Amino acid sequence: MMDKYTKLQMTGIYAAVTVFLIFILLPFFEMFMASLRPLEHLFRSPYQFWSDDFSFQAYRDMWDTVPLLGRYIINSVFIASAVTGLTMIFVVPAAYAYARLNFPFKNGSLAIFLGVNMFTGAVLLIPLYRVLRSMGLLNTYWAMIVPGVAFLIPQGIWLLRSYLEKIPRELEEAAFVDGASRLYTLRRVVLPLATPGLIVVGTAVFIGAYAQQFLFAITFNQQRELQPLPAGLFEFIGYQDVTWNQMMAAALTGILPVMVIFLFLQKYLVAGLTAGAVKE
Amino acid sequence: MTEISQALPSGSAMPRTKTLSEAVFAWLLIGPAMLFIAVIVAWPLAETIRLSFMDAGLGGEEYVGLANYQELVESRKFHQTIIRTFYWMFLSVALKLVLGLIGATLLNAAVPGRGLFRVLVMPPWIIPMAIGMFGWLWLYNGYFGILSGTLMTLGITDGPFEFLAYKQSAFYSAVVADVWVGTPMVTLFFLAAMQGVSRDLYEAAWVDGAGRWYRFRRITIPQIMPVIVSMSLLSAIFTFNSFEIIWILTEGGPRGATTTLIVDTYKTAISNFKFGEGSARAVIIVILLGIFALLYLNVLKFVNRKYGTK
């Protein structure tokens, strides 16, 4: 009853939603349209919203113009996966400790982790460059993976902690009473129960890792074969004769992997990502 | 059983075990993450502070005391950059919050199709920022972009309008692109908070004859206030630090019109190899962000007390 809307109100809501979504989706629509335009179409005057010679040719040609395109996409997925795997290895034990255990300097150390959230790599690039150089990691995949992991650990701990707190303690206590060690309980009792949470946090970290590749890649890596997609494509934008339609086709193709992952997991992802914001 | 429960320290539900004390075990679990952060974040941070007192470049380092800072304090250009950064941050965050609130309210309305709307709102948040910016680069193009194209077709402008070529329009164009990136996250957090508000409150108000707007103002807003505060400060930090958006759209130009502190730092240190001067800028950013974090914690405390979260 309370939620009933009049016809007029319904129309208003849908109209407002449409305007909102146009703002959000306009760049994607524009990229898609651009990818369909033949190159000579671009300088046609007056401006044409649509013409008969739109085609999907750019989606074929882009593999020749950007010979490493496939490589870039694979690099992106590989770097994001490696970052996610490593981050979770650090995050899972730490998040468990913050969710369940009492220990000295608990709040202080958590504050330090969260403090890291305030920096972007941009502030620390100079010394980070030196650290990576002294480790011999420049111009390798590691140069993009290692800083990526560091800046995602705090977020991961924060998200997973709120997830673990929701798992009832009784099961762990039962295991303890039966004489199980702490590590055994963590591995055999807590982790299986936390699987949905691990998936959510893992996905969130993956998306973060996929999104943040640009800065570290353009700063710490000069090897073209190792570049992730955003950095690889950015290089082409500086060229004299940018084949824009192919660039846009390549960009859209490159974001397909995350979009697919996201579509499958979006329901859990939203719940997980916003879990920290909503107090139970 | 009774022995164990007697041995429990009061307040802790977890029994002590034979193997490891709780504190040692906890630090073993946290240690690796802490160590990693120390090497990749804390040590470089200390190094940044050290370098800020140096005249450092590709050649070598020389201690110069506060010279780098003094230069910044006296530089009018740097003052303008700070003012611009804050203007950029406040404008962008305000827009994100307003749009986020509107968006969340719309998505929270009980109309058919809202599940689909929620999915369609997310892409700017999900994809690499850089890729989204390629799209905006195109939108803002005077010859190719649909914005300029529409303006020309409607006869509002005579010829192509390059959004990123003029100081004013470039700045506001960058703000719009930044708002575009940040709005989905704000919207979804607000939405989650709104869905957490108890229905009883609304029903009680409704029974008393309260209208929608009244319920929004007197129930929704106070109930989600803690989330509004934490989101405003989180997005303030993100916006302050926002680098890729500006770098890809304008590289800080035209003539410095979109140069924020973070872009200025990158240009000084990485593009021009002035490590010392760049580090001094980075330290100023860290100090400003530190002040922000303190503000954040205090405001959050105040809000939690005032609106009493459960």
Contacts between the chains, C-beta under 8 A, distances in Angstrom:
chain1	res1	chain2	res2	distance
A	1	B	206	8.0
A	2	B	202	6.4
A	2	B	203	6.3
A	2	B	206	4.6
A	3	B	110	4.1
A	5	B	109	7.5
A	5	B	110	7.8
A	5	B	111	6.9
A	10	B	111	6.3
A	13	B	106	6.2
A	13	B	109	5.2
A	13	B	111	5.6
A	14	B	111	7.1
A	16	B	102	7.4
A	16	B	106	5.5
A	17	B	106	5.1
A	17	B	107	7.7
A	17	B	117	5.6
A	20	B	99	7.6
A	20	B	102	7.1
A	20	B	103	5.5
A	20	B	106	6.3
A	20	B	121	7.6
A	21	B	117	6.8
A	21	B	120	5.5
A	21	B	121	7.1
A	23	B	99	8.0
A	23	B	180	7.0
A	24	B	120	6.9
A	24	B	121	5.7
A	24	B	123	7.1
A	24	B	124	6.2
A	24	B	180	7.1
A	24	B	183	7.2
A	24	B	184	6.9
A	25	B	120	6.6
A	25	B	123	7.3
A	26	B	139	6.8
A	26	B	146	7.7
A	27	B	124	7.8
A	27	B	132	6.1
A	27	B	135	3.2
A	27	B	136	5.6
A	27	B	138	7.7
A	27	B	139	5.9
A	27	B	180	7.1
A	28	B	123	6.5
A	28	B	135	6.5
A	30	B	135	5.9
A	30	B	138	5.7
A	30	B	139	5.2
A	30	B	145	7.2
A	30	B	146	5.4
A	31	B	134	7.0
A	31	B	135	4.5
A	31	B	138	6.5
A	33	B	146	7.4
A	34	B	138	5.5
A	34	B	144	6.8
A	37	B	144	8.0
A	42	B	143	6.5
A	42	B	144	5.0
A	43	B	143	6.2
A	46	B	152	6.4
A	46	B	153	6.9
A	47	B	148	7.3
A	47	B	149	3.4
A	47	B	150	7.9
A	47	B	152	5.3
A	47	B	153	6.0
A	48	B	149	7.9
A	49	B	146	7.4
A	49	B	149	6.9
A	49	B	153	7.7
A	76	B	128	7.8
A	89	B	32	7.8
A	90	B	32	5.5
A	90	B	33	4.1
A	90	B	36	6.0
A	91	B	33	6.8
A	93	B	28	7.8
A	93	B	29	3.7
A	93	B	30	7.2
A	93	B	32	7.2
A	93	B	33	7.6
A	94	B	29	5.8
A	94	B	30	4.7
A	94	B	32	7.8
A	94	B	33	4.4
A	94	B	34	7.8
A	96	B	29	6.1
A	97	B	25	7.7
A	97	B	26	4.3
A	97	B	27	7.9
A	97	B	29	4.1
A	97	B	30	5.2
A	98	B	30	7.7
A	100	B	14	7.0
A	101	B	14	7.3
A	101	B	22	5.3
A	101	B	23	7.9
A	101	B	25	6.8
A	101	B	26	4.2
A	101	B	29	7.8
A	102	B	12	5.9
A	102	B	14	8.0
A	102	B	22	6.1
A	102	B	23	7.9
A	102	B	26	7.8
A	103	B	22	6.1
A	103	B	23	4.2
A	103	B	26	3.8
A	103	B	27	6.5
A	104	B	23	5.9
A	106	B	26	7.6
A	109	B	30	6.4
A	109	B	34	6.7
A	112	B	34	7.7
A	112	B	37	7.4
A	113	B	33	7.5
A	113	B	34	8.0
A	113	B	37	6.8
A	115	B	293	6.9
A	116	B	37	5.9
A	116	B	41	5.3
A	117	B	237	7.5
A	118	B	237	5.4
A	118	B	241	7.9
A	118	B	289	4.9
A	118	B	290	7.9
A	118	B	292	7.6
A	118	B	293	5.9
A	119	B	41	6.9
A	119	B	45	7.7
A	119	B	241	7.3
A	119	B	286	7.3
A	119	B	289	7.3
A	120	B	241	4.1
A	120	B	243	6.3
A	120	B	262	7.0
A	122	B	241	6.7
A	122	B	243	4.7
A	122	B	262	5.1
A	122	B	265	6.6
A	122	B	266	5.7
A	123	B	48	7.2
A	123	B	241	7.7
A	123	B	262	7.3
A	123	B	265	6.8
A	123	B	282	4.6
A	123	B	285	5.4
A	123	B	286	6.4
A	124	B	41	6.7
A	124	B	44	4.4
A	124	B	45	6.3
A	124	B	48	6.3
A	124	B	282	7.2
A	125	B	266	7.0
A	125	B	269	6.5
A	125	B	270	6.0
A	126	B	44	7.9
A	126	B	47	7.9
A	126	B	48	6.7
A	126	B	51	6.5
A	126	B	269	5.0
A	126	B	270	7.5
A	126	B	275	5.1
A	126	B	278	6.0
A	126	B	279	6.1
A	126	B	282	7.5
A	127	B	43	7.4
A	127	B	44	3.6
A	127	B	45	7.7
A	127	B	47	3.6
A	127	B	48	5.5
A	127	B	51	6.9
A	128	B	40	7.1
A	128	B	44	4.9
A	130	B	44	8.0
A	130	B	47	7.2
A	131	B	39	7.1
A	131	B	40	7.1
A	131	B	43	6.9
A	131	B	44	6.0
A	131	B	47	8.0
A	146	B	40	6.3
A	147	B	40	6.1
A	149	B	36	6.9
A	149	B	40	7.7
A	150	B	36	6.1
A	150	B	37	5.9
A	150	B	40	3.7
A	150	B	41	5.5
A	151	B	41	7.7
A	153	B	33	5.4
A	153	B	36	6.7
A	153	B	37	6.3
A	154	B	37	7.8
A	157	B	33	7.0
A	169	B	13	5.6
A	169	B	14	7.7
A	172	B	14	7.5
A	173	B	13	6.6
A	173	B	14	7.1
A	173	B	15	7.3
A	176	B	14	7.0
A	176	B	15	5.3
A	176	B	17	6.3
A	177	B	1	7.3
A	177	B	4	6.8
A	177	B	15	7.2
A	181	B	17	6.5
A	181	B	19	4.8
A	181	B	20	8.0
A	182	B	17	6.0
A	182	B	19	6.1
A	182	B	20	6.0
A	182	B	25	5.2
A	183	B	19	7.9
A	207	B	126	5.7
A	210	B	127	8.0
A	210	B	128	6.0
A	211	B	126	7.7
A	211	B	127	7.0
A	211	B	128	4.8
A	211	B	129	5.8
A	212	B	128	7.9
A	213	B	128	6.4
A	213	B	130	7.9
A	214	B	128	6.6
A	214	B	129	6.9
A	214	B	130	4.2
A	214	B	244	5.2
A	215	B	243	6.3
A	215	B	244	6.3
A	219	B	270	6.3
A	229	B	128	7.1
A	229	B	131	7.3
A	230	B	128	4.7
A	230	B	129	7.9
A	230	B	130	3.4
A	230	B	131	5.8
A	231	B	130	7.5
A	233	B	130	7.8
A	233	B	131	7.7
A	233	B	134	6.8
A	234	B	130	6.4
A	234	B	248	6.9
A	237	B	134	7.2
A	237	B	137	7.4
A	244	B	138	7.1
A	244	B	144	6.8
A	247	B	134	6.9
A	248	B	134	7.0
A	248	B	135	7.7
A	248	B	138	6.8
A	251	B	131	5.0
A	251	B	134	5.2
A	251	B	135	7.5
A	254	B	131	6.8
A	255	B	127	4.7
A	255	B	128	7.1
A	255	B	131	5.6
A	258	B	126	5.9
A	258	B	127	6.3
A	259	B	123	7.3
A	259	B	126	7.1
A	259	B	127	7.4
A	262	B	122	7.2
A	262	B	126	5.1
A	263	B	119	7.4
A	266	B	119	5.7
A	266	B	122	6.9
A	270	B	118	7.1
A	270	B	122	7.8
A	270	B	188	5.9
A	270	B	192	7.3
A	271	B	192	7.9
A	273	B	188	7.2
A	274	B	188	5.9
A	274	B	189	5.3
A	274	B	191	7.7
A	274	B	192	3.5
A	274	B	193	7.9
A	277	B	189	4.7
A	277	B	192	5.8
A	277	B	193	5.9
A	277	B	227	5.0
A	277	B	230	6.9
A	277	B	231	7.5
A	278	B	192	5.2
A	278	B	193	5.7
A	278	B	195	7.9
A	278	B	196	4.4
A	278	B	227	7.3
A	279	B	196	7.6
A	279	B	226	7.6
A	279	B	309	5.0
A	279	B	310	6.1
A	280	B	310	7.7
